Amino acid sequence: MYKPNREELCKILDTPIFRKITETADELGMECYVVGGYVRDIFLERPSTDIDVVVVGKGIDMARAFSKKLGRGAHLSVYANYGTAQVKFHEHEIEFVGARKESYNRNSRNPIVEDGTLEDDQNRRDFTINAMAICLNSDRFGELVDPFDGMLDLEDRIISTPLEPGITFSDDPLRMMRCVRFATQLNFHIEEETFEALCENKERIRIISRERINEELNKIILSPIPSKGFIELDRCGLLEIIFPQLTAMQGVETRNGYSHKEMFYHTLEVLDNIARKTDSLWLRWAALLHDIGKPKTKRWDPVMKWTFYNHNIVGEKMVNKLFRDYKMPQNEKMRYVAKLVSLHMRPIAIADDEVTDSAVRRLLFDAGDDIDDLMILCEADITSKNEVRKKQFLNNFQIVRQKLKDIEEKDRIRNFQPPVNGEEIMKIFDLQPCEAVGRLKSAVKDAILDGVIPNEYNAALEHIMKLAGEMGLTPKNNN
């Protein structure tokens, strides 16, 4: 960990933005500090463009004067109800707030706010590593104010609260999610007393809106090793409350000496595997939910042993319901995740058998532009401890990938529409919309996907004419 002294901190903060903040604070005669994540990230040597500034006085007045001093290019937003203001300037977002102290009503995480000192403001911070402040006034510029030994916790890689953790989490239960999130993002461990407070206050999470919970979940999912966050959420009991569909995947059942795979930890392994390949939030969500239908489809069969028939189809429906119930996006993101969950068994089934052109065409047709993401998901899903079998699957996936490339180049299947559409079929045979039209459309699509005919207009029309004759249909111009 980087441990700069005051002189080095002065050099780090000697930028045009901070010089303007210092000038503004000195002119107004206000105490002014940069606090929170920006300070923490200096010591962790992490890039940060979001700057939180605490003013002992009126933060909005400071923001207005600072924005005016920046001049052209500065955009000021004032949130009078919250006593805060934000200045956006190029890539920077600078948040100004007056130092305050807070008290809470048990049924709400919205605090009663009063003007306070810097000490009051640091007391209300969530974690010691976020409670450090650096003075920006010229006479004390670069001076670190660290009343809760946040530097020591950074050095020891610990998440702990400035004050008694039970009060911290009970006052604002969202801090429990943030606790797990920071531990996951930074790969820190949660201090023992702080973790006990998570367990004791877990039920308080029920007063937090689903949208705020989702924000923290997304940040956990986007962490370098997201499984760490879900394991911590499970250990303290929060996961059962906020995401029971995941905890339903836990455990192994044994009958007649046969056990099925442990689904929960397999899922987390798949999530970690995919996190090494992509930063896509929704592809990571697909990894987290790919086996979500297994608990509902688990059956014991004396011959086949444990089965999970159609768990991908059940999972697809569960994704749609889960996104609605948990107030997640009801748009193409939901459809994307549901689609990958639905299709995630297909490449594995192909790779485990002979890779036929027909199977690859159908996969390419059904996956469309998401085929590459689907293949990344399926490769991440190979978690077998049998290294020989794992290598065999991965080698076969390379064959599938090459087939996908070759067939796409040759047959142009991805997102294809049959060369002869329904309107033209109705016009040729003088038909209204009916079952016969649908049968002919499906037949020509299947013929192309099965490689019976090429993906070309004349071949498709000839095939339709032949099938129509067998169905007793005659072109309207045929006498």
N, C-alpha and C positions, 0 to 999 in steps of 0.2 A: 504494500500500500504506500502511496505517495504521501509524505508528511512534510509539507513546506512550512517554513517559519514565516513570521510576519513579513519580513522583507520579500520573500518569494511570493507570498500572497499578494502583496502590493504590485509586483510585476505581472502576476496572472490577471489581476483586475484592472491593470492599466490599459484599458481599451476606450475607444470613443464613447461607447454606451455608458460605461461606469463613470467616466470623467464627467459626462453630462449630468448623471444622477447626483454625483458629488457636488457639482456647481449649483444645481437646483436646491439640494438640501441645505447647503451652506447659506445660500441667499435667503431661504425661507426660515433659517434658524431652527430646523427640525432635525432630531436624531433620525438616522436612516441606516438600515441594515439589509444586506442580501441574506436570505434565509432558505432553509429547506433543501429541496433536491439539488438545487444548483451548487450549494456549498458541499453537500455530500459528494456530488459527482466530481468536484475538483479533486478531492482526496482519492476517489476511486479511478480518476483519470478517464472518466466517461464524458463523451460530448454532450452538451446541453445548450439549448437555445431558449428555454423557458426560464425566466428570471422572476423570482418572487421577492418583493421588496416590502419590508415592514417599516412603517413610519410612526414614530411616537408623536402622534398628532393626527391631522386629517389626511389620510392617504389619497383621497380624491383631489384635494387641493394640490398636493405634490404631483400627481399624475398630470393634471392640467398644465401646471407650470413646466413640467418636463417635456410634455408633448409640444408645447409652444416653442421651447428651446431647441428641440430637434428640427422643427420647421417642416418643410415640404417632405412628404413621404411618410410622416407619422400619422397613424390613425388611432384616435382616442375613443374608447367605449367606457361609459360610466354606468355602474350598477348601484344606484343610490340606495336601494333597499338593503343591499348587503354591505354598503360602505366600502366598496372596492371599485377600482378602475383598471383598465388594461390599455396599454399602448403597444401597438404593433408597428414595428419599424424594420423593414426588409425581412430578414429571416428570424428576427427576435420578437418574442412576446414578453413584455414586462408587466407583471401584475403588481399593483400597489394596494396596500391595505393599511389602515391604521392599527397600531398595536391594541389588542383587546383581550379581555378576559371573558370566559364563557361559563354559563351554568345550563343544566339540561333538565327538561321534563321527562320523566321515565317513558312516556308514550310517544316520544318524538326524538329524532336525531337532530332536529333544528334547534340550535342553542339560543339562549337569551344572552345577548351580547352587550357588553359595556366597554367604554374606553379603558385602556389599561397601559401598563408599562411593558417594556421589552420582556421582563421576567414573566409577567402575566401571559404574554403571547407565547413564550417558549414553553410555559407550563401546559398550554392547551394543545401542543403539537402531539402527533400520534406516536412517533418513535424517537428514541434518542438520536439516531443518525440523521433524523430530519429536523431536529431542534437546534442545530448549530446555526450561529449567525456571525456574519463578518461586517464590521462597521464600515460605512462608506463615507462618513464625514471626514473632511481633510485632516483634522487634528488627530483622529484615531484610525485613519484609513488602513485597512488590512488587519485590524485587531480581531482575533477570533473570540467569540463569546460562547462557551461550551459548558453550561452549568450541569449537564447530566452525563458528562464523559462520553459523548457520542463518538469522539475520536477513538477511545479505547474499544468501544463496541464495533467500530469499523475495523479496527485492527484485529479483533477477535472474531469478526464475521458473525455478529450476534444481532438479532432483532429483539429489542426490549423497549418498554414504554418509559417515558419520563417520570410519570407518577404511578400510583398503584394500578396495575393492569386491569383488575376487575372493574374499577371505576372507569378507566379509559374505554374499555370495550362496552360496558353497559351504557355509558353516556352516548356513544356513537358506535353502534354495532357494525357499521360498514368497515370500521378499523380492523375488525377480525379478518375480513376478506383482504384488506390491504396488507395486513401482517403476513398472511400466507403468500400474497403476491410478491411482496418485497423479498421474502425469503427465497422464493423461486427465481425471480429475476436476477438477484445478486448472488444466488447460491450460498446464502447465509443459513444459520440454524436459529431456531426460535428459542430464546432463553426459557429455562424451565418454569419459572413462576408465570411468565407471560403465556406459555403454552397451557398451563393449568387454567389460567383465566379464560382462554379460548374454549376449553372444554366446559367450564362452569357457566359461561355466558352464551353458549351456542344458540339457545332458543331465542335470544334477543334478535337474531338475524331476521326473524319473521317480520319485523317492523320496517325492514329496508325494502325499497321498491325493487322489482325484478330488473328494471333497466340498470340500476346501479350495480346490482350483483353481476349482471352480464358484462358490464364494463371491466370489472375485475377478473372475471373468468376469461375474457378475451385476452387480457394481458398475461394471465397465467399460461394460456394456450400458446401465446406467441413467445414465451420464454425459451431460452436455449434447451432446457431439459424440463418440459412441462409436467412430466410424471411426478416430479418432486412436489409440485403444488397440489395435485390431486391426492397424493398419499398423505400429505399434511392435512388437507381438508377432511379426509376420511379418518385419520387418527384422532382428530379433535371432535368429530361428530357433526361437523358442518355439512359434509357432502350428503349425508342421509336426508338432511332437511332441504337443501337447495337443489339436489339432483338425485333423487331416489332411483331413477332409471339406471344410473351407473352402479350404485351399491347393490342393486338387484343382481348384478353380474358376478358378485363375489362368491367364493366358495367352490368346493369340488364335491360332487356326490359319487359314491362308489356303490356299484351293485355287482354281485357275483365276481368280484375281483376286478371289474372294469371301471375306470374313472374317466371322466371327460376333462378337457383342458380347462384350467382356471381362466375364466373369461376376463375378469377385471384387470389382472396384471398383464395378461396378453394384450388387452386394449391399450394399456399405458405404454407397453413396449412398442406397439405399432405407432402410437403417437410420437414417441421419442425418435423412432426410426424416420418418420416422415419429417420431423422437425430438423433433422440433419440435411434434408434434401430441399426444403422449401420454406419460405416465410409466408406463404399464402394462408391467411386465417381460416378461410372456408374449406380449404383442402385439409387443414389440420382438424377442423370440426368433423369433416367426413371420416377421418381416421378415428377420432374419439367415438363416433356413433356407428361405425361400420358394422359392429356385432350387437347393436342395441336390441335387436329382435330375438337374440338367442334365448334369454330366460323364458320368453313366452312360447317358444317353439321346442324347448327341450323335451325329449321323449325317450323312454327306455324301450328298446325292441330286443327280444331275446336273440334274434338272429343278427341284426345290424348293430346291436349294443346302443350306445348313445347317439341320438340323431337330432338334427336341428333343421329339418326340412323347411324350406322357404323362409328361413330367418331373414334373408335379404329383402324379401317382399314385405314381410311384417315390419322390418326395420324401416323401410321406406315410408310406410304409413305412420310409424311412430315419429319419424323426423318431422313430418308435416304437422302432426299434433303438438309435438314438443315445441316447435318454433312458434306456434300460435299461443300455446299455454304460457310459454316463458317470455312472450313479448319480444321475440327475435324477429329479424326482417322477414316480411311476408312477400318476398319478391324472388328475383332470379337467384339470389343467394340460397334461399331455402330450397328452391327447385334443383339447384346444382348439388347441394349436399345430399338431398333425397335420391337424386339420380345416381350419384357415385355409390351410395349405400346399396341401392337396388342392383347395380351392375358389378359390385366388387367381387362376386364369385366367378364371373364369366371368364376373365383371363386365366384364373387359376385352374378352372375346369379344362380350358383349352390346353394349357401348359402341361397338365397332368396326363394328357392323352395325345393322340396324333394331331398335329396342328393342320387342320384342313382349311382350304381356301374359303369354303362356304362358311365355316364357323367364324373365321376372321372377318369376312365381309359383313356378316350380321353384327358382330361386335362393333365394327367400325361405323356401321349405319346407326346403331342404337346409341353409341357414345358420342358421335359427332365430334365437335371441336374439343370435347373434354376427354378424348381418348388418351392424351399424354398424361393428364392428371390421374386418370384411372389406373394407368400402368404404374405410376409412381406409388399410388395407394396399394396396389396389389403386391408390388415388390416389398413394400414396408410391412405387409401382412405376413410375410414368410418369417416366422419366429421359431421354427422347429429347432430343437436342440440336437437333432440328427443332422450333422454337418453334411453327410453325403446326400441326404434327401434335399436339404436346403440348397446345396450347390446345384443339384439336378433341376430344381424349380427355377432358380435364377438363370441357369443356362437356357432352359426352355423359354423363359420370358424373353431372352434375347432373340430367339427364333421367332416368337410371336411379334416382337417389335419390328423385325425385318420384314415379316409377312405383311404387317400393317402398312409399312412403307411401300413395299412392292405393289400391293393390291390397290392402294390409294393412287399411286402413280398410273397404274394400268386402267383401273375401272372407275376412278373418281367417285367412290362410294360415300365418302364423308359428307353428311348433310344432303345426300342426293334426293331428288324427287323423280319418280318414274317419268321417262320421256313422254309418255302419253298420259295425260291427266284425266280426271273424272269428267270435266266439261267436254273434252273432245270425245270421250267414249259415249256420252249422252247424245252428242251431236251426230256421231257416226250411225248410231243405232236408233236415233229418234226416241230416246228414253227420258223419263223424268228421274229424279233421284230415287234409287231403289236398291234392293239387295244385290241385284245382278251387276250393277255398276261397281259396288264395293268389292264383289268377288273378282271382277276383272282387274281392278286396280291392285288388289292384294296379290293376285296370281302373277301379274307382270313384275311386281316388286320382288316376290319370292323367287321368281325365275332368274332375275338379275343377281340377287344375293346368293343364290345357289349355284351360279355360274352356268345355268342352262342356256341363257342368252346373254350377249354383251349389253352393256349400258348404252344402247344406241336407239334412236327413234325408229328406224325401219325394222329392226329386229323386234322391238317391243310391239309395234303395230301388227307385224305378222303373227306374233304369238297371241295377241288379243283376238285377231280374226279367227285363228284356229280354235281357241277356247270358246269364242262366241258361237261358232258353228256347232260345237258339241253341246252348247246350252240351248240351241234352237233359235239363236238371235241372227237376224239378217240386216246388213247395212241398208239404210233407207233408200239409197240410190241404186240398189241391186235389184233388177227386174228378173 
